[in-house]
Amino acid sequence: MQISATDKEFEQAENLREKSEYAKALALYKKALRGYRRVREEQGVLHCLLAIGDVCRMTGDFGPAEKSYAEAEAVAQTSGNRVAAADAQLNRGLSLRGMGDWKSALRLSRQALRLYRKNEDRHAIAFTLWATAGALRIKGDIPGAIRAYQESREIFSMLRIRPATGYCLCGLGGVHRIAGLFADSLKYYRSANRLFSAINDRFGAAYSHCGIGNALRMLGRYQEGLESFARASSIYRKIGDRVSYAYTLWSIGTTYKMLGSYTQALRHFKMAEKFFIRTKDPRGIIYCRLGFGEVAMLQGKKAVAKKYFETSVEEAGRFGFRVEGCHAGMLLSYLAGRRRTGCYRKLGLKLDLSRAPFNIP
């Protein structure tokens, strides 16, 4: 069978995506999409729409990603392809999760999971469990997220899918950090880093470097943490991942806050906030406001700090972000001279945040 020019463009885009060259891959996917639409090649259109959604989601363009997945879902449903429709649905949920809508993400992932279980598709089941774990993490159900990541990791390990196993390890590193289990967090991230280095996965390497930096930060090893953040930042800038880079900038800012370098802390919080506003990530914006507020508090600007903390409490409540709500409430109570940490215990978190500056995980 003769391979068309459009098929070759799609294959080239796939190769570029594997190398984390997302901007070039996206341009070729869009070109291939136009080609498939001209000849009304439905399967080609579907694959391009899903791939465009993937690249947009990975680089933080959650709105365009959600739109591309929604279009892919409609194409799949029209052609009677229930599996492809479920795939698009699940990934729509991941895009919505990136914009703070974890409720829709959980609903869509559970719908997809029913079909995957019926089809006994272990790979799809594992991916859905990974997606579910991420949504539970944002919701603030950390014990539930740990269970889902562990189940996903077991399946991916059994299937010998190494990159996916690495992302589960990173997920476990993140939720163990939030839970207050910092040594475990470092262990998971280092395991992931070894795996990603062995398979030359640039995105995974950056993700794990950032995680290692955060685990080291939580253990009070600030200079080592900054070194890991620098490695992650270098890769994120090259591949154009604005979301992950923004969280890395926030982590660097928090490290400088802990070291008493408030000018550097504010500079990094401001850079992170710009990216979070662009990617429409309300959770990231809350973290930056908490950073601004705490620095203001440490500098004796109580009225400014109070405004940031109160806004963060309101926003966390509006989106249902339990962990971020705990952080904002704790900081607001500390400012008023009555530190409250019972919220963390209710979520099953072992965080000892006793006095400012607070090392927010």
HELIX and SHEET records of a PDB file:
HELIX    1   1 ALA A    5  GLU A   18  1                                  14    
HELIX    2   2 TYR A   22  ARG A   38  1                                  17    
HELIX    3   3 GLU A   42  MET A   58  1                                  17    
HELIX    4   4 PHE A   62  THR A   78  1                                  17    
HELIX    5   5 ARG A   82  GLY A   98  1                                  17    
HELIX    6   6 TRP A  102  ASN A  119  1                                  18    
HELIX    7   7 ARG A  122  LYS A  139  1                                  18    
HELIX    8   8 ILE A  142  LEU A  159  1                                  18    
HELIX    9   9 ARG A  162  ILE A  178  1                                  17    
HELIX   10  10 PHE A  182  ILE A  199  1                                  18    
HELIX   11  11 ARG A  202  MET A  218  1                                  17    
HELIX   12  12 TYR A  222  ILE A  239  1                                  18    
HELIX   13  13 ARG A  242  MET A  258  1                                  17    
HELIX   14  14 TYR A  262  THR A  279  1                                  18    
HELIX   15  15 PRO A  282  LEU A  298  1                                  17    
HELIX   16  16 LYS A  302  PHE A  319  1                                  18    
HELIX   17  17 ARG A  322  LEU A  335  1                                  14    
HELIX   18  18 GLY A  342  LYS A  346  1                                   5    
END                                                                             
